[in-house]
Each structure stands twice: as structure tokens, then as C-alpha cells.
Amino acid sequence: MLTILKLGGSILSDKNMPFSVKWDNLERIAMEIKNALDYYKNQNKEIKLILVHGGGSFGHPVAKKYLKIENDKKVFINMEKGFWDIQKAMRRFNNIVIDTLQSYDIPAVSIQPSSFVVFGDKLIFDTSAIKEMLKRGLIPVIHGDIVVDNNIGYKIISGDDIVPYLANELKADLILYATDVDGVLIDNKPVKRIDEKNIDEILSYLSGSNSIDVTGGMRYKIEMIRKNKCRSFVFNGNKVRNVYKALLGKVEGTEIDFSK
């Protein structure tokens, strides 16, 4: 079974405080992932896992320094320096996440999109290395990043771009989004299910995330799931044992299904 788990930057850091880490959450989530892996091992069941994390308080504030508005569009400037600054910030965050996972004997390894991904009319994202890592029992940890774009020069590829793309390419069985809320909220209440029947109503309620976020928040997440025709679950990763339960398929949150 292949599972993709996106860890929202907001549950691992405080996006309003640059370069902050929510260490208690990071340690707890690492332990819950380890416990889930051990569960499958004890049941003699195979699980292949890909982790994706957002930019959090590392990538977003740095990226914002190099963005300006031109003709109502966000454009990156001074990227001779900015590309490396954003890359460096995300690498720093990724190292922290992986070091913590490794401290729990989780075989996590880094995948840095800025080194090989190209945006444009279509996304160019070679998954060969990821497939080989999974065959060897490694857990790729991929993060939001700055990448080159054939049309506009540069673009942020977010975890919400990466997850549904990989889900389609690798035929994932379970797609999970751990966020800082109990699912997709309407009037502060989680929606049980989102599909073509209610998507227009849902999108009319949603806007971007509440903190510094250059990638679009919950609305963009849903739009990417819909575009890639995926079935996914959004749940609250801040709550104890929710990550563990979700990895076992017992998700408490919003089901988003555009697979049909």
C-alpha cells in the first residue's frame, strides 16, 4: 500500500514567526508515524510512505521578500540571489524535519524539487528516484520549493501541487493532508464530504490561509485535488494520535473525492 502524507507547514511551525519550529508537534508526529509503521510491520503488512511538508515559517517569509505585484500578478524579482535564499530556507526546514524523523529510526531521505522540477504548460517532475527509494524501504520527504517556470520565470511549487501529482503518477492508495483544522470548515464546522455535487458552494466560502502563505491555502488545496481527480482526506494534525489513526485509514476529517 502506498500512502502520501502531507504535513502542513502550519502544524510544524508558526508561519507568523520566521524560522520557528513547533518542536512538540514535530516530535509527536514523528512518534505517531513510527508507531504506524511498527503497526503495519507487526501485522506483516507492507506500507510504502511518502511525506510532503510545506514551507511553514521558513519558505514563506523568505519567498515573500522576492515577490512583487505586476499587473495584478505575483512576480519574483532579484532571483540571482532570491532563488538560493528560498532554496536554502526550505533545505534548512527539510533538514530539521528529516533529522527528527531519523531520530525515531524512520528511514527518511530528502527530495529537493528545486534541483530537478520544471513548471510551465505542464509540470515536469521525474519520479524515478522516488520509485527506487520506495523499493528499498526508504521514505522520501519532499517539500514545497522554488522552481523554474518556462512561462513566468520562477514559481513556488507547494506541497498541494506535489501531493496530487505524485498520487496520480504513483497510483497512491491513501492521500492524507494533516492541517491545523478539523477538515474543510464552513461556519467553523467540518464538512464531511466534498465532491462535484457541492464543490461550487464550498469554494464560494473559502479564501486563502490566515497567515503568511504564498501558495493559496485551503481553496488551492481543494482545486488541485479536483484538477488531478484524486480522493483525499483533510484532518487536524494538531490533535494527538490523529496522524497515527489516519495512517491506519481511520481518518477524522473531510473526505474530498473527485476520482470518479
PyMOL commands that set and color helices and strands:
alter all, ss='L'
color gray80, all
select helices_A, chain A and resi 9-12+23-42+56-65+79-103+113-115+128-135+159-170+199-205+217-227+242-247
alter helices_A, ss='H'
color red, helices_A
select strands_A, chain A and resi 2-7+48-53+67-70+73-76+108-111+118-119+139-143+145-149+153-157+174-179+185-186+189-190+193-194+231-236+253-257
alter strands_A, ss='S'
color yellow, strands_A
deselect
rebuild
show_as cartoon
